[in-house]
Amino acid sequence: MKFAVQLYSLRELAAREGAEAVLRTVSEAGYDGVEFAGFYDKTPEGMSPLLKKYKLEAVSAHIGTDAMEASMPFVDELKIGSVFVPWTDRSVFDDPEKFDAFCKKLESIYAQLHEKGIVFGYHNHAHEFEGGKDRLFQLLEAEPFMKSELDVFWATVAGLNPVEYMKKLKGRLAFVHIKEAAKDALKEAQPFVGEGVVDMKGVFDEMKAQGIGWAVLEVEQYPCGEAEYLVRSLENMKKLSK
């Protein structure tokens, strides 16, 4: 199994020190790749040598549907293998006209990405499951080409058992966001991976069972410095993935 960092996790470091500091921190912590969430005002040609310098693979990217066309040069130049829509409002799922328009937009994007051999999917938060509904599965049923990047933190916040939900997604699960949760998940800093309330051993066992090759770490609230968190969580993830 390989390990990447969703670069949204390092947004404050990026604001302080810039893109190269972010990639250096990820590389020095021992990760194999990154998942982009924006491109730091770099050009594709400016970002590519930094990835090579720090020996990092651009395994995936979060790109909103409206930003897809402008982001395609990065997808091509950086050889990004998977693209995930990071968010859409709950009302899009619950309004038939909005949902139909959203699906048509996804179909158009998929046509472009499929030609390039790129996986296309959707990353969940908690609102997809509010009110006892499963809007993520609604999307996957409507658009059979879409894959899931399941965020186990948000699944937990939504009251789901992430491992059981991963089993439900079998065949549609492309990546997993490894994001730990504290008991008061929305207020407390996130513990190191494997030291919180998410069944991370079960998550990694199910990833192995389904042949999921990448674990993507994401952090929203740190209990310590960024570099320390990345290192210690990677140590734990490597143990959990054995």
N, C-alpha and C positions, 0 to 999 in steps of 0.2 A: 504494500500500500504506500502511496505517496501522500505528501502533506503540503497544503497551500494555505495562504492567509488571504482572506477577503480584506482588501486594502482600505475599505471603509473603517476598519478597526484602527487604522493608524492615521486617521484624518487630522488629529491634533498634532502629531509629529510632522505630518506633511505641512501643516500651516506654520509650524515653528521653523522647520529646517529644509523642507522641499522634498521633491520626489526621490532624489538619489538617496537621501538619508533613510527614507522608507524602505527602499529596496535593499539597501545595505543592512538594515536592521533585520529584515526578514531572512536574508541570506546568512548572516552571522548567527542567527538563531537555529539554523540548520534545516530550513524548509526547502522543498523542491520547486515550489511555484507560487504564483499569485493569481488572485481573482480580482480584476480591476473593477472599480466603481468610479468612473471618471478617469481622465488621463492627465491631470495636473497641468493643463495648459501647454503640454508638450505636443510636438508633431509626432506622427508615427515614426519618422526617421530619427527623431530625437530620443524616443523612448526605447527603440530596438537595441541600440548599443548598451544601454544601461542594463537591460535584462541579460544580455550576453556577458557583460562585465561581472554581474553578480550570480551568473549561472542559474537563472530562474526561468521557469517555463510559464508563459502566459496561458494558463490552463483554461481560464474562463473569464467572463466579464458580465457584470450587471449593466444592462443598457435598456433604458425606457423605450417604449415603442416610438415616441416622437423624436428620439435622438438616434434611432437606428441608422438612418441614411448617412448622417454626418459622422457616425462612428465606424462605418464600414472600412475606411482606409486603415484604421487601427486594427480591426479584426484581420484584415489581409496581411498587413506588414508584420504584425506580432504573432501571426499564426495561432490566433485564439481558437481553441477547439470547441468551446461550448459557450453559448450566449443565453443568459436568463433574464427575463423581464422581472425586475425587482419588486414591482408593486403595481396594483391598480386598485382603485377605490371600491369599497363594498357595493356601492350603488351600481357599479358596472355589472356585477353579477346578478343583482336583483331586479334590474330593469331590462326586459327582453330586447328593447331596441338598442340600448347601450351595449348589451352583451353581444348582440349580433354584429354591431359595428366593430367592437373589440376583436371578435373572432375573425372578421374579414381582414382587419389590419394584421393580425397574427399570421393568417394564411399568406398574405402578400410577403411578409418578412420571411416566413419559412421557405417560400419559393426561392428567395435569394440565398438563404443560408444553406439550404439543402444542396444546391448546385455546388457549393464549396465543401460539402461534407461536414458541415458544422452542426452540432447538436443544438436544438432550440428548446427552451423550457421556461418554467415559471418558478419563482421563489416566493414562498408563502410567509405571511406574518400570522397574527392570531385572528384577524377579522374575517378571514375566509371560513372560519368555523363558528362564528357567533350565531346565536339563536338556534343552535342545534343543527345547523346546515353544514354541508361539506361542499363549499364553493370551489375548492381545489379540484375535487373529483368531478364536479360539474364541468369545469374547464377541460379536464383531461378526457372526459367522455365526449365532449363536443368537438374537440380537436385531437384526434388520435395520434398526430405527429408530435404533440407537445410532451415534454418530459418534466419531471419534478426535481427541483432541488429542495429537498425537505429541510427546513430549519427546525431542529429538535427543540431549541429554546422556545420558539413561538408555538410549536405544537404542544409543549408542556404547559405554557401559559394558557392555551386554549382548552386545557383539560383533557387532552388526548394522551394516550400511551404511545410515545414515539416509536417504540419497537413494533408494536402491533400495527401502527399505521404504516410503517415501512413495509410490512408484510402485505398490507392492502395495496401498496404501490408497486409491488413486484412486476418487473417488466417495463415500468414507466419511470423508475427511480434512477436518475443519472448521477447526481451528486448529493452529498449530505452536508449541511452546515453544522459543524460541531461548535455549538454555543452552549456553554454551561449555564445553569440557573441556580441562584440561591433560593432559600425558602420563600422569601419575599422577592420574587423574581424581578418585579418592575421597580423596586426601590433600592435593593442592595446591590453592591458590586458583584460581578460574576466571579465565583471561585475558579481556581485552576480546573481545567478539564478533568473529570473523573472524581472531583472532590465536592460536587454539588448534589442537587436532587435529581438530575437527569440520569437515567440508567445507561450510562455511557458504555459499560461492558456489553450490555445487550445491544446497543446501537452498533458498536463495532463488530460484534458477532454477526449481526444481521447484514451489515455491509459486506462482510466476507462471504456470507452465504449467497448473497446476490451478485457477487463479483464487482462491487463498487470499488474502483481503483484509486479514487481521490477522496480524502477527508479535507474539508475546507474550514479552517478555524475562523470564527468571527467573535469579536468582543465589542461590547458597547460601553460597559462600565468596568474599569480596571480596579483591582484591589491593591495594585502595586505599579511599578514602572512597566512600560510597554515591553521592553526587551526581556525583563525577568519573566513576565507573564508568558511571552512567546516560548521562551526556552523551557520553562517548567511544564507548560501544557504540552509541548511536543514530547518531552520525556514521558509524560503520562499517556499520551496518545499511542506512542510506540509500544508501550507495555500493554495497553488495552487491545491493540490490533494484533498481538501475537496469538 
